[in-house]
Amino acid sequence: MLINFFMNGRRKDEITLALCGIAALFAGMINGFIGTGGGVIMLFLLRRICKKDEKQAFASVALTVLPMAVISAAVYFINDHTLLFSALPYIPFALAGGALGAYLLGKIKVRYVSLLFSALSVFAGTAALLG
Amino acid sequence: MSASAVIGYAVCFLSALSSGMGAGGGGLLTMWLSSFSGVSQLQSQGINLISFLSSSFPASFINVKRFKPDMRLISFLTFAGASGCVTGALAASFADPLILRKCFGAFLLLVGMYSLYKTLKTYSV
């Protein structure tokens, strides 16, 4: 009954839902541990396991990751009370960037932005591993 | 204001811009802060989380209006994800900063490589 409620009343494989739950738990653990990454794991999970189309999956991830980030940030804040003060100057820039990004979504070609940031992630990841 | 702080704000803006477009780049602020601004790995991750929250909050509402996602499935995934978050964040607060940094680097590398492969494959650049 509970599973049917969560799956919107449709008959779906219960194993799929259980897998989704386990993967979401894993995504949450990664997000909490390294402060990022929950979204990319959830996106992968929703596309591959829950068979959501790309736009639906992206919108779902945006909503799922938000509370995950709130909880992770709250635990970080409990351990370090100076965190909010340190993060404060970054908030306007993040707000502006996020709003502009959402506005530009679908209006410009994302491929070059995606390529650039993927390459930067590879570089930064390698530097963090070696450094 | 120091040059390092200005670059940090620029990285924050660009990272949020990219995230808002769904093009990745989520961990770059953490990397900048921990490598070039003298902020500890754990605090960098916390700042990145708060910055992410600020950037994704407006985008989330725009996306909900646009695509009307399955809210019941989302509530289930959120509950599972939130449970994992508490465990992960608590583990991070007790972890060795060097191990935390290596794990962060390995994850960023893997995601970057996967994203690079996917982008090249999708667009045949």
gemmi code that builds the backbone of each chain (N, CA, C; Angstrom):
import gemmi

chains = {
    "A": [
        ("MET", (0.836, -1.201, 0.000), (0.000, 0.000, 0.000), (0.883, 1.269, 0.000)),
        ("LEU", (1.907, 1.190, 0.889), (2.823, 2.334, 0.994), (3.559, 2.555, -0.323)),
        ("ILE", (3.980, 1.432, -0.915), (4.712, 1.516, -2.181), (3.806, 2.084, -3.270)),
        ("ASN", (2.552, 1.608, -3.291), (1.606, 2.122, -4.281), (1.392, 3.616, -4.117)),
        ("PHE", (1.350, 4.068, -2.850), (1.184, 5.499, -2.587), (2.350, 6.283, -3.191)),
        ("PHE", (3.576, 5.799, -2.907), (4.752, 6.505, -3.397), (4.881, 6.423, -4.919)),
        ("MET", (4.409, 5.353, -5.511), (4.534, 5.214, -6.958), (3.293, 5.740, -7.671)),
        ("ASN", (2.549, 6.579, -6.990), (1.415, 7.273, -7.590), (0.302, 6.319, -8.007)),
        ("GLY", (0.133, 5.248, -7.239), (-0.971, 4.330, -7.469), (-0.757, 3.362, -8.623)),
        ("ARG", (0.331, 3.529, -9.373), (0.562, 2.650, -10.519), (1.260, 1.369, -10.058)),
        ("ARG", (1.033, 0.282, -10.800), (1.677, -0.981, -10.454), (3.079, -0.990, -11.057)),
        ("LYS", (4.044, -0.907, -10.207), (5.422, -0.930, -10.698), (6.199, -1.928, -9.893)),
        ("ASP", (7.320, -2.296, -10.418), (8.149, -3.293, -9.758), (8.635, -2.780, -8.402)),
        ("GLU", (8.334, -3.530, -7.375), (8.719, -3.097, -6.029), (10.239, -3.103, -5.859)),
        ("ILE", (10.885, -3.979, -6.597), (12.355, -4.024, -6.517), (12.946, -2.723, -7.069)),
        ("THR", (12.318, -2.217, -8.112), (12.788, -0.949, -8.700), (12.716, 0.171, -7.676)),
        ("LEU", (11.608, 0.201, -6.951), (11.439, 1.239, -5.942), (12.463, 1.078, -4.813)),
        ("ALA", (12.672, -0.202, -4.418), (13.652, -0.459, -3.359), (15.040, -0.022, -3.811)),
        ("LEU", (15.356, -0.326, -5.080), (16.660, 0.090, -5.636), (16.784, 1.600, -5.653)),
        ("CYS", (15.692, 2.264, -6.028), (15.681, 3.735, -6.043), (15.950, 4.271, -4.637)),
        ("GLY", (15.312, 3.649, -3.648), (15.492, 4.074, -2.255), (16.929, 3.891, -1.796)),
        ("ILE", (17.511, 2.730, -2.134), (18.902, 2.455, -1.735), (19.845, 3.443, -2.418)),
        ("ALA", (19.589, 3.684, -3.713), (20.446, 4.619, -4.460), (20.309, 6.044, -3.913)),
        ("ALA", (19.084, 6.427, -3.518), (18.875, 7.767, -2.944), (19.615, 7.884, -1.611)),
        ("LEU", (19.580, 6.804, -0.851), (20.305, 6.768, 0.435), (21.805, 6.955, 0.186)),
        ("PHE", (22.314, 6.253, -0.827), (23.724, 6.350, -1.194), (24.061, 7.767, -1.674)),
        ("ALA", (23.178, 8.323, -2.514), (23.388, 9.688, -3.015), (23.432, 10.676, -1.849)),
        ("GLY", (22.555, 10.478, -0.879), (22.531, 11.337, 0.306), (23.812, 11.232, 1.102)),
        ("MET", (24.319, 10.002, 1.239), (25.557, 9.794, 2.001), (26.725, 10.516, 1.338)),
        ("ILE", (26.800, 10.398, 0.013), (27.879, 11.076, -0.728), (27.733, 12.596, -0.575)),
        ("ASN", (26.489, 13.073, -0.729), (26.231, 14.507, -0.626), (26.629, 15.044, 0.751)),
        ("GLY", (26.309, 14.270, 1.776), (26.664, 14.678, 3.129), (28.158, 14.602, 3.377)),
        ("PHE", (28.794, 13.584, 2.820), (30.217, 13.359, 3.090), (31.131, 14.345, 2.378)),
        ("ILE", (30.877, 14.587, 1.090), (31.787, 15.494, 0.369), (31.131, 16.822, -0.006)),
        ("GLY", (29.884, 17.027, 0.421), (29.229, 18.323, 0.228), (28.790, 18.606, -1.194)),
        ("THR", (28.811, 17.609, -2.041), (28.346, 17.752, -3.425), (28.087, 16.350, -3.982)),
        ("GLY", (27.563, 16.273, -5.190), (27.459, 14.966, -5.848), (26.116, 14.274, -5.733)),
        ("GLY", (25.285, 14.703, -4.800), (23.984, 14.056, -4.643), (23.145, 14.159, -5.922)),
        ("GLY", (23.223, 15.318, -6.553), (22.416, 15.577, -7.743), (22.779, 14.671, -8.909)),
        ("VAL", (24.070, 14.517, -9.135), (24.505, 13.741, -10.305), (24.150, 12.261, -10.113)),
        ("ILE", (24.251, 11.770, -8.888), (23.891, 10.375, -8.618), (22.376, 10.185, -8.769)),
        ("MET", (21.612, 11.153, -8.247), (20.163, 11.063, -8.341), (19.692, 11.129, -9.798)),
        ("LEU", (20.355, 11.967, -10.575), (19.981, 12.099, -11.990), (20.204, 10.770, -12.718)),
        ("PHE", (21.359, 10.177, -12.451), (21.704, 8.883, -13.036), (20.657, 7.840, -12.637)),
        ("LEU", (20.321, 7.847, -11.349), (19.362, 6.885, -10.805), (17.972, 7.038, -11.414)),
        ("LEU", (17.509, 8.269, -11.509), (16.160, 8.499, -12.039), (16.073, 8.138, -13.524)),
        ("ARG", (17.159, 8.393, -14.244), (17.155, 8.068, -15.673), (17.228, 6.566, -15.891)),
        ("ARG", (18.152, 5.911, -15.154), (18.422, 4.496, -15.411), (17.446, 3.549, -14.710)),
        ("ILE", (17.125, 3.823, -13.448), (16.285, 2.888, -12.682), (14.809, 3.261, -12.775)),
        ("CYS", (14.510, 4.529, -12.562), (13.090, 4.943, -12.557), (12.578, 5.269, -13.955)),
        ("LYS", (13.481, 5.239, -14.953), (13.123, 5.454, -16.362), (12.382, 6.781, -16.614)),
        ("LYS", (12.842, 7.824, -15.940), (12.234, 9.144, -16.149), (12.883, 9.797, -17.365)),
        ("ASP", (12.122, 10.612, -18.102), (12.739, 11.308, -19.226), (13.626, 12.434, -18.681)),
        ("GLU", (14.486, 12.964, -19.541), (15.552, 13.855, -19.078), (15.032, 15.090, -18.337)),
        ("LYS", (14.004, 15.740, -18.886), (13.508, 16.975, -18.265), (12.824, 16.687, -16.933)),
        ("GLN", (12.041, 15.590, -16.906), (11.373, 15.181, -15.664), (12.412, 14.831, -14.600)),
        ("ALA", (13.436, 14.092, -15.042), (14.487, 13.669, -14.114), (15.224, 14.884, -13.561)),
        ("PHE", (15.512, 15.837, -14.419), (16.245, 17.032, -13.997), (15.437, 17.832, -12.976)),
        ("ALA", (14.140, 17.990, -13.254), (13.269, 18.721, -12.328), (13.146, 17.977, -10.998)),
        ("SER", (13.042, 16.648, -11.059), (12.928, 15.842, -9.842), (14.199, 15.930, -9.008)),
        ("VAL", (15.342, 15.890, -9.707), (16.628, 15.974, -9.005), (16.754, 17.320, -8.299)),
        ("ALA", (16.355, 18.378, -9.004), (16.450, 19.720, -8.418), (15.659, 19.783, -7.109)),
        ("LEU", (14.531, 19.099, -7.072), (13.699, 19.114, -5.865), (14.213, 18.180, -4.780)),
        ("THR", (14.751, 17.029, -5.180), (15.220, 16.045, -4.205), (16.500, 16.506, -3.519)),
        ("VAL", (17.353, 17.148, -4.298), (18.658, 17.530, -3.773), (18.569, 18.707, -2.793)),
        ("LEU", (17.548, 19.515, -2.994), (17.394, 20.703, -2.140), (17.302, 20.342, -0.639)),
        ("PRO", (16.362, 19.486, -0.231), (16.318, 19.108, 1.203), (17.564, 18.363, 1.651)),
        ("MET", (18.165, 17.588, 0.708), (19.401, 16.877, 1.059), (20.504, 17.877, 1.402)),
        ("ALA", (20.587, 18.936, 0.611), (21.605, 19.963, 0.864), (21.309, 20.718, 2.161)),
        ("VAL", (20.019, 20.966, 2.441), (19.646, 21.665, 3.678), (20.100, 20.839, 4.891)),
        ("ILE", (19.821, 19.543, 4.844), (20.181, 18.682, 5.981), (21.702, 18.584, 6.131)),
        ("SER", (22.389, 18.392, 5.004), (23.857, 18.312, 5.068), (24.425, 19.608, 5.650)),
        ("ALA", (23.929, 20.755, 5.143), (24.428, 22.054, 5.622), (24.123, 22.234, 7.103)),
        ("ALA", (22.955, 21.752, 7.546), (22.592, 21.877, 8.966), (23.556, 21.087, 9.848)),
        ("VAL", (23.910, 19.879, 9.409), (24.856, 19.067, 10.199), (26.240, 19.729, 10.214)),
        ("TYR", (26.643, 20.273, 9.051), (27.928, 20.977, 8.976), (27.904, 22.182, 9.928)),
        ("PHE", (26.752, 22.882, 9.947), (26.632, 24.082, 10.777), (26.686, 23.734, 12.266)),
        ("ILE", (26.074, 22.622, 12.640), (26.100, 22.190, 14.045), (27.550, 21.959, 14.494)),
        ("ASN", (28.356, 21.433, 13.564), (29.762, 21.158, 13.892), (30.657, 22.391, 13.790)),
        ("ASP", (30.219, 23.399, 13.027), (31.042, 24.585, 12.834), (30.130, 25.813, 12.722)),
        ("HIS", (29.984, 26.522, 13.837), (29.041, 27.637, 13.895), (29.489, 28.860, 13.080)),
        ("THR", (30.753, 28.896, 12.638), (31.224, 30.040, 11.856), (30.866, 29.878, 10.377)),
        ("LEU", (30.346, 28.701, 10.036), (30.090, 28.381, 8.624), (29.174, 29.387, 7.933)),
        ("LEU", (28.083, 29.730, 8.581), (27.109, 30.626, 7.961), (27.732, 31.989, 7.687)),
        ("PHE", (28.526, 32.479, 8.647), (29.196, 33.767, 8.492), (30.177, 33.714, 7.316)),
        ("SER", (30.913, 32.602, 7.197), (31.877, 32.461, 6.095), (31.168, 32.362, 4.749)),
        ("ALA", (30.002, 31.740, 4.744), (29.293, 31.512, 3.473), (28.496, 32.724, 3.014)),
        ("LEU", (28.204, 33.620, 3.938), (27.321, 34.766, 3.659), (27.714, 35.581, 2.412)),
        ("PRO", (29.004, 35.948, 2.241), (29.350, 36.773, 1.062), (29.118, 36.056, -0.273)),
        ("TYR", (29.081, 34.719, -0.258), (28.936, 33.969, -1.506), (27.476, 33.865, -1.961)),
        ("ILE", (26.551, 34.056, -1.009), (25.127, 33.823, -1.305), (24.587, 34.694, -2.451)),
        ("PRO", (24.861, 36.018, -2.478), (24.335, 36.824, -3.605), (24.846, 36.352, -4.969)),
        ("PHE", (26.122, 35.936, -5.025), (26.710, 35.478, -6.293), (26.065, 34.158, -6.736)),
        ("ALA", (25.826, 33.283, -5.748), (25.193, 31.998, -6.051), (23.752, 32.211, -6.513)),
        ("LEU", (23.057, 33.116, -5.843), (21.661, 33.423, -6.219), (21.591, 33.953, -7.651)),
        ("ALA", (22.478, 34.918, -7.936), (22.496, 35.528, -9.266), (22.855, 34.496, -10.342)),
        ("GLY", (23.868, 33.689, -10.068), (24.306, 32.666, -11.029), (23.225, 31.628, -11.270)),
        ("GLY", (22.604, 31.156, -10.199), (21.566, 30.131, -10.312), (20.356, 30.630, -11.086)),
        ("ALA", (19.952, 31.870, -10.787), (18.781, 32.439, -11.469), (19.075, 32.651, -12.953)),
        ("LEU", (20.280, 33.163, -13.244), (20.657, 33.386, -14.648), (20.752, 32.057, -15.398)),
        ("GLY", (21.319, 31.044, -14.741), (21.443, 29.713, -15.347), (20.082, 29.125, -15.676)),
        ("ALA", (19.132, 29.230, -14.726), (17.776, 28.708, -14.946), (17.087, 29.471, -16.077)),
        ("TYR", (17.337, 30.787, -16.139), (16.748, 31.615, -17.196), (17.309, 31.236, -18.569)),
        ("LEU", (18.621, 30.958, -18.585), (19.274, 30.654, -19.868), (19.026, 29.222, -20.340)),
        ("LEU", (18.561, 28.351, -19.423), (18.314, 26.948, -19.770), (17.304, 26.871, -20.914)),
        ("GLY", (17.708, 26.222, -21.995), (16.825, 26.109, -23.155), (16.963, 27.266, -24.132)),
        ("LYS", (17.665, 28.321, -23.702), (17.818, 29.487, -24.594), (19.173, 29.488, -25.294)),
        ("ILE", (20.167, 28.908, -24.623), (21.481, 28.838, -25.276), (21.962, 27.387, -25.294)),
        ("LYS", (22.944, 27.102, -26.122), (23.461, 25.739, -26.219), (24.319, 25.425, -24.992)),
        ("VAL", (23.931, 24.356, -24.303), (24.600, 24.016, -23.048), (25.887, 23.226, -23.298)),
        ("ARG", (26.054, 22.725, -24.524), (27.141, 21.763, -24.763), (28.534, 22.303, -24.401)),
        ("TYR", (28.796, 23.577, -24.746), (30.139, 24.105, -24.488), (30.351, 24.398, -22.997)),
        ("VAL", (29.265, 24.829, -22.342), (29.335, 25.070, -20.890), (29.596, 23.734, -20.203)),
        ("SER", (28.857, 22.713, -20.638), (28.998, 21.383, -20.070), (30.413, 20.839, -20.288)),
        ("LEU", (30.922, 21.025, -21.506), (32.284, 20.571, -21.832), (33.315, 21.262, -20.945)),
        ("LEU", (33.167, 22.586, -20.821), (34.114, 23.372, -20.032), (34.118, 22.916, -18.569)),
        ("PHE", (32.928, 22.790, -17.997), (32.856, 22.437, -16.580), (33.233, 20.979, -16.326)),
        ("SER", (32.995, 20.103, -17.298), (33.426, 18.712, -17.163), (34.953, 18.659, -17.147)),
        ("ALA", (35.563, 19.399, -18.084), (37.024, 19.426, -18.159), (37.613, 20.023, -16.878)),
        ("LEU", (36.977, 21.073, -16.369), (37.447, 21.690, -15.119), (37.329, 20.716, -13.945)),
        ("SER", (36.247, 19.930, -13.949), (36.047, 18.946, -12.876), (37.137, 17.879, -12.919)),
        ("VAL", (37.478, 17.432, -14.134), (38.546, 16.430, -14.283), (39.865, 16.994, -13.745)),
        ("PHE", (40.139, 18.243, -14.137), (41.371, 18.891, -13.703), (41.409, 19.053, -12.182)),
        ("ALA", (40.286, 19.574, -11.648), (40.228, 19.829, -10.202), (40.282, 18.514, -9.405)),
        ("GLY", (39.604, 17.507, -9.910), (39.619, 16.202, -9.251), (41.013, 15.604, -9.218)),
        ("THR", (41.719, 15.697, -10.348), (43.088, 15.182, -10.422), (43.992, 15.945, -9.453)),
        ("ALA", (43.832, 17.274, -9.419), (44.642, 18.103, -8.525), (44.383, 17.742, -7.060)),
        ("ALA", (43.123, 17.518, -6.728), (42.798, 17.159, -5.338), (43.339, 15.797, -4.962)),
        ("LEU", (43.327, 14.889, -5.930), (43.839, 13.536, -5.656), (45.353, 13.530, -5.497)),
        ("LEU", (46.021, 14.313, -6.342), (47.490, 14.308, -6.333), (48.067, 15.267, -5.296)),
        ("GLY", (47.329, 16.349, -5.019), (47.844, 17.388, -4.142), (47.783, 17.049, -2.659)),
    ],
    "B": [
        ("MET", (39.306, 44.315, -0.529), (38.974, 42.927, -0.880), (40.133, 42.290, -1.651)),
        ("SER", (40.555, 41.115, -1.228), (41.709, 40.483, -1.868), (41.332, 39.876, -3.219)),
        ("ALA", (42.371, 39.669, -4.055), (42.142, 39.083, -5.385), (41.585, 37.672, -5.252)),
        ("SER", (42.056, 36.958, -4.229), (41.590, 35.590, -4.007), (40.087, 35.556, -3.725)),
        ("ALA", (39.626, 36.554, -2.935), (38.184, 36.615, -2.611), (37.366, 36.916, -3.861)),
        ("VAL", (37.873, 37.852, -4.686), (37.147, 38.221, -5.916), (37.037, 37.008, -6.840)),
        ("ILE", (38.154, 36.275, -6.990), (38.125, 35.077, -7.847), (37.160, 34.044, -7.251)),
        ("GLY", (37.164, 33.932, -5.925), (36.244, 33.014, -5.241), (34.784, 33.334, -5.553)),
        ("TYR", (34.435, 34.621, -5.542), (33.062, 35.025, -5.856), (32.734, 34.724, -7.331)),
        ("ALA", (33.747, 34.945, -8.187), (33.546, 34.663, -9.616), (33.329, 33.165, -9.830)),
        ("VAL", (34.126, 32.342, -9.144), (33.971, 30.881, -9.252), (32.582, 30.474, -8.761)),
        ("CYS", (32.153, 31.095, -7.664), (30.836, 30.819, -7.094), (29.731, 31.157, -8.103)),
        ("PHE", (29.842, 32.324, -8.725), (28.839, 32.769, -9.710), (28.803, 31.815, -10.909)),
        ("LEU", (29.990, 31.506, -11.454), (30.051, 30.655, -12.647), (29.595, 29.229, -12.354)),
        ("SER", (29.963, 28.747, -11.178), (29.563, 27.400, -10.773), (28.042, 27.329, -10.627)),
        ("ALA", (27.451, 28.368, -10.041), (25.991, 28.425, -9.871), (25.298, 28.552, -11.222)),
        ("LEU", (25.900, 29.342, -12.110), (25.353, 29.519, -13.464), (25.299, 28.171, -14.192)),
        ("SER", (26.411, 27.445, -14.099), (26.490, 26.146, -14.751), (25.502, 25.152, -14.133)),
        ("SER", (25.413, 25.151, -12.797), (24.478, 24.252, -12.109), (23.038, 24.581, -12.489)),
        ("GLY", (22.727, 25.863, -12.575), (21.377, 26.293, -12.944), (20.989, 25.825, -14.329)),
        ("MET", (22.006, 25.660, -15.197), (21.754, 25.194, -16.555), (21.829, 23.674, -16.645)),
        ("GLY", (22.146, 23.032, -15.526), (22.242, 21.575, -15.507), (23.504, 21.069, -16.171)),
        ("ALA", (24.536, 21.910, -16.197), (25.775, 21.525, -16.881), (26.881, 21.106, -15.909)),
        ("GLY", (26.560, 20.916, -14.647), (27.556, 20.443, -13.670), (28.393, 21.557, -13.082)),
        ("GLY", (29.526, 21.179, -12.528), (30.433, 22.173, -11.951), (30.181, 22.455, -10.484)),
        ("GLY", (29.468, 21.553, -9.819), (29.065, 21.764, -8.433), (30.189, 21.833, -7.413)),
        ("GLY", (31.261, 21.079, -7.636), (32.304, 21.003, -6.613), (33.450, 21.980, -6.802)),
        ("LEU", (33.353, 22.811, -7.837), (34.498, 23.671, -8.161), (34.755, 24.743, -7.102)),
        ("LEU", (33.691, 25.220, -6.468), (33.882, 26.226, -5.417), (34.634, 25.614, -4.232)),
        ("THR", (34.275, 24.396, -3.883), (34.979, 23.689, -2.799), (36.458, 23.596, -3.112)),
        ("MET", (36.733, 23.225, -4.370), (38.117, 23.035, -4.804), (38.891, 24.354, -4.710)),
        ("TRP", (38.258, 25.434, -5.176), (38.924, 26.737, -5.156), (39.214, 27.154, -3.709)),
        ("LEU", (38.194, 27.066, -2.869), (38.336, 27.529, -1.486), (39.382, 26.731, -0.720)),
        ("SER", (39.351, 25.402, -0.902), (40.288, 24.575, -0.126), (41.709, 24.644, -0.671)),
        ("SER", (41.849, 24.915, -1.970), (43.196, 24.919, -2.555), (43.854, 26.298, -2.562)),
        ("PHE", (43.052, 27.341, -2.773), (43.668, 28.659, -2.981), (43.277, 29.724, -1.960)),
        ("SER", (42.276, 29.443, -1.146), (41.838, 30.480, -0.196), (42.156, 30.140, 1.254)),
        ("GLY", (42.812, 29.026, 1.461), (43.207, 28.650, 2.819), (42.046, 28.235, 3.719)),
        ("VAL", (40.911, 27.899, 3.115), (39.755, 27.435, 3.906), (39.873, 25.923, 4.054)),
        ("SER", (39.496, 25.397, 5.230), (39.610, 23.951, 5.442), (38.659, 23.200, 4.510)),
        ("GLN", (39.002, 21.933, 4.249), (38.194, 21.126, 3.330), (36.739, 21.050, 3.805)),
        ("LEU", (36.549, 20.820, 5.095), (35.191, 20.658, 5.636), (34.391, 21.959, 5.513)),
        ("GLN", (35.051, 23.098, 5.843), (34.336, 24.372, 5.753), (34.062, 24.738, 4.287)),
        ("SER", (35.001, 24.404, 3.397), (34.788, 24.645, 1.955), (33.557, 23.895, 1.481)),
        ("GLN", (33.429, 22.659, 1.936), (32.265, 21.853, 1.547), (30.972, 22.479, 2.080)),
        ("GLY", (31.043, 22.987, 3.302), (29.872, 23.650, 3.892), (29.481, 24.902, 3.138)),
        ("ILE", (30.491, 25.714, 2.762), (30.225, 26.943, 1.997), (29.623, 26.576, 0.639)),
        ("ASN", (30.176, 25.529, 0.035), (29.666, 25.067, -1.257), (28.204, 24.623, -1.146)),
        ("LEU", (27.877, 23.951, -0.054), (26.495, 23.498, 0.160), (25.539, 24.684, 0.277)),
        ("ILE", (25.943, 25.681, 1.062), (25.081, 26.857, 1.257), (24.954, 27.640, -0.052)),
        ("SER", (26.060, 27.734, -0.791), (26.034, 28.402, -2.092), (25.119, 27.642, -3.058)),
        ("PHE", (25.212, 26.309, -3.007), (24.351, 25.482, -3.860), (22.876, 25.700, -3.529)),
        ("LEU", (22.591, 25.771, -2.227), (21.203, 25.991, -1.784), (20.670, 27.306, -2.343)),
        ("SER", (21.490, 28.352, -2.243), (21.066, 29.665, -2.739), (20.826, 29.642, -4.240)),
        ("SER", (21.683, 28.916, -4.961), (21.563, 28.923, -6.425), (20.419, 28.035, -6.911)),
        ("SER", (20.165, 26.925, -6.209), (19.170, 25.991, -6.731), (17.755, 26.285, -6.255)),
        ("PHE", (17.620, 27.139, -5.257), (16.300, 27.442, -4.724), (15.374, 28.053, -5.788)),
        ("PRO", (15.806, 29.159, -6.463), (14.911, 29.703, -7.500), (14.729, 28.754, -8.677)),
        ("ALA", (15.823, 28.062, -9.048), (15.765, 27.150, -10.201), (14.766, 26.015, -9.950)),
        ("SER", (14.677, 25.545, -8.692), (13.773, 24.446, -8.362), (12.327, 24.822, -8.616)),
        ("PHE", (11.947, 26.012, -8.200), (10.562, 26.438, -8.382), (10.231, 26.625, -9.862)),
        ("ILE", (11.215, 27.145, -10.604), (11.018, 27.320, -12.054), (10.800, 25.943, -12.696)),
        ("ASN", (11.630, 24.956, -12.268), (11.538, 23.611, -12.840), (10.233, 22.908, -12.488)),
        ("VAL", (9.759, 23.094, -11.243), (8.500, 22.458, -10.828), (7.347, 22.979, -11.685)),
        ("LYS", (7.342, 24.277, -11.916), (6.277, 24.876, -12.728), (6.356, 24.371, -14.163)),
        ("ARG", (7.587, 24.219, -14.658), (7.782, 23.830, -16.048), (7.434, 22.366, -16.305)),
        ("PHE", (7.948, 21.473, -15.439), (7.902, 20.049, -15.780), (6.961, 19.195, -14.922)),
        ("LYS", (6.403, 19.751, -13.859), (5.479, 19.029, -12.981), (5.956, 17.600, -12.639)),
        ("PRO", (7.029, 17.488, -11.857), (7.550, 16.158, -11.529), (6.639, 15.365, -10.588)),
        ("ASP", (6.898, 14.042, -10.508), (6.112, 13.128, -9.683), (6.434, 13.373, -8.199)),
        ("MET", (5.563, 14.094, -7.514), (5.856, 14.536, -6.147), (5.895, 13.375, -5.144)),
        ("ARG", (5.133, 12.318, -5.402), (5.132, 11.192, -4.450), (6.456, 10.439, -4.492)),
        ("LEU", (6.938, 10.223, -5.722), (8.237, 9.555, -5.852), (9.324, 10.437, -5.248)),
        ("ILE", (9.215, 11.735, -5.480), (10.210, 12.668, -4.948), (10.223, 12.643, -3.420)),
        ("SER", (9.037, 12.572, -2.810), (8.989, 12.558, -1.342), (9.660, 11.304, -0.795)),
        ("PHE", (9.492, 10.188, -1.494), (10.143, 8.946, -1.071), (11.664, 9.051, -1.208)),
        ("LEU", (12.102, 9.543, -2.371), (13.546, 9.671, -2.622), (14.176, 10.676, -1.650)),
        ("THR", (13.436, 11.740, -1.359), (13.949, 12.760, -0.441), (14.132, 12.177, 0.959)),
        ("PHE", (13.158, 11.388, 1.385), (13.253, 10.773, 2.710), (14.484, 9.859, 2.783)),
        ("ALA", (14.664, 9.032, 1.745), (15.821, 8.122, 1.722), (17.117, 8.919, 1.645)),
        ("GLY", (17.133, 9.921, 0.773), (18.337, 10.737, 0.590), (18.709, 11.501, 1.851)),
        ("ALA", (17.687, 12.033, 2.534), (17.938, 12.814, 3.750), (18.559, 11.945, 4.847)),
        ("SER", (18.100, 10.704, 4.928), (18.670, 9.787, 5.931), (20.157, 9.572, 5.657)),
        ("GLY", (20.471, 9.398, 4.370), (21.872, 9.220, 3.988), (22.702, 10.452, 4.279)),
        ("CYS", (22.098, 11.625, 4.081), (22.812, 12.897, 4.286), (23.314, 13.047, 5.720)),
        ("VAL", (22.452, 12.713, 6.654), (22.825, 12.851, 8.065), (24.039, 11.955, 8.349)),
        ("THR", (23.969, 10.711, 7.869), (25.080, 9.779, 8.068), (26.360, 10.306, 7.426)),
        ("GLY", (26.242, 10.743, 6.165), (27.414, 11.227, 5.429), (28.030, 12.460, 6.066)),
        ("ALA", (27.184, 13.417, 6.458), (27.689, 14.670, 7.029), (28.333, 14.428, 8.391)),
        ("LEU", (27.760, 13.506, 9.159), (28.365, 13.179, 10.459), (29.717, 12.493, 10.255)),
        ("ALA", (29.763, 11.588, 9.269), (31.021, 10.896, 8.956), (32.082, 11.909, 8.528)),
        ("ALA", (31.669, 12.916, 7.748), (32.613, 13.938, 7.271), (33.202, 14.732, 8.434)),
        ("SER", (32.384, 15.002, 9.443), (32.879, 15.817, 10.556), (33.906, 15.059, 11.404)),
        ("PHE", (33.918, 13.729, 11.305), (34.902, 12.936, 12.056), (36.058, 12.451, 11.181)),
        ("ALA", (35.923, 12.638, 9.864), (36.932, 12.082, 8.949), (38.211, 12.917, 8.931)),
        ("ASP", (39.301, 12.255, 8.592), (40.588, 12.936, 8.399), (40.443, 13.875, 7.188)),
        ("PRO", (40.822, 15.178, 7.316), (40.663, 16.112, 6.191), (41.336, 15.648, 4.897)),
        ("LEU", (42.480, 14.964, 5.031), (43.189, 14.497, 3.839), (42.382, 13.415, 3.113)),
        ("ILE", (41.809, 12.504, 3.908), (40.981, 11.439, 3.313), (39.747, 12.056, 2.650)),
        ("LEU", (39.189, 13.044, 3.325), (38.006, 13.739, 2.801), (38.340, 14.387, 1.453)),
        ("ARG", (39.513, 15.008, 1.394), (39.948, 15.686, 0.167), (40.181, 14.682, -0.966)),
        ("LYS", (40.778, 13.544, -0.612), (41.034, 12.510, -1.641), (39.710, 11.945, -2.167)),
        ("CYS", (38.773, 11.706, -1.262), (37.462, 11.184, -1.676), (36.764, 12.195, -2.578)),
        ("PHE", (36.849, 13.472, -2.176), (36.246, 14.551, -2.957), (36.874, 14.600, -4.356)),
        ("GLY", (38.205, 14.511, -4.398), (38.936, 14.544, -5.675), (38.562, 13.371, -6.568)),
        ("ALA", (38.512, 12.177, -5.971), (38.172, 10.985, -6.748), (36.764, 11.111, -7.332)),
        ("PHE", (35.854, 11.620, -6.525), (34.475, 11.769, -6.996), (34.390, 12.794, -8.127)),
        ("LEU", (35.066, 13.927, -7.932), (35.056, 14.992, -8.944), (35.656, 14.489, -10.264)),
        ("LEU", (36.733, 13.733, -10.158), (37.389, 13.172, -11.339), (36.448, 12.223, -12.086)),
        ("LEU", (35.815, 11.320, -11.331), (34.899, 10.347, -11.940), (33.716, 11.042, -12.622)),
        ("VAL", (33.118, 11.986, -11.899), (31.959, 12.700, -12.447), (32.366, 13.521, -13.665)),
        ("GLY", (33.521, 14.175, -13.574), (34.015, 14.977, -14.695), (34.245, 14.134, -15.933)),
        ("MET", (34.857, 12.951, -15.734), (35.141, 12.066, -16.872), (33.838, 11.549, -17.490)),
        ("TYR", (32.915, 11.160, -16.624), (31.621, 10.648, -17.110), (30.873, 11.743, -17.879)),
        ("SER", (30.885, 12.943, -17.300), (30.176, 14.065, -17.905), (30.806, 14.453, -19.248)),
        ("LEU", (32.132, 14.415, -19.266), (32.861, 14.722, -20.505), (32.504, 13.716, -21.597)),
        ("TYR", (32.514, 12.443, -21.217), (32.185, 11.364, -22.154), (30.757, 11.523, -22.675)),
        ("LYS", (29.824, 11.810, -21.731), (28.410, 11.926, -22.084), (28.171, 13.117, -23.013)),
        ("THR", (28.831, 14.237, -22.697), (28.657, 15.435, -23.532), (29.205, 15.199, -24.932)),
        ("LEU", (30.390, 14.594, -24.999), (31.002, 14.338, -26.306), (30.144, 13.366, -27.117)),
        ("LYS", (29.585, 12.358, -26.417), (28.764, 11.357, -27.086), (27.439, 11.962, -27.564)),
        ("THR", (26.827, 12.758, -26.696), (25.523, 13.343, -27.021), (25.612, 14.313, -28.193)),
        ("TYR", (26.605, 15.181, -28.121), (26.678, 16.232, -29.144), (27.661, 15.925, -30.268)),
        ("SER", (28.379, 14.809, -30.136), (29.411, 14.436, -31.118), (30.307, 15.605, -31.468)),
        ("VAL", (30.817, 16.270, -30.387), (31.662, 17.463, -30.587), (33.003, 17.044, -31.195)),
    ],
}
model = gemmi.Model(1)
for chain_id, residues in chains.items():
    chain = gemmi.Chain(chain_id)
    for i, (resn, *xyz) in enumerate(residues, 1):
        res = gemmi.Residue()
        res.name, res.seqid = resn, gemmi.SeqId(i, " ")
        for name, pos in zip(("N", "CA", "C"), xyz):
            atom = gemmi.Atom()
            atom.name, atom.element = name, gemmi.Element(name[0])
            atom.pos, atom.b_iso = gemmi.Position(*pos), 0.0
            res.add_atom(atom)
        chain.add_residue(res)
    model.add_chain(chain)
structure = gemmi.Structure()
structure.add_model(model)
structure.setup_entities()
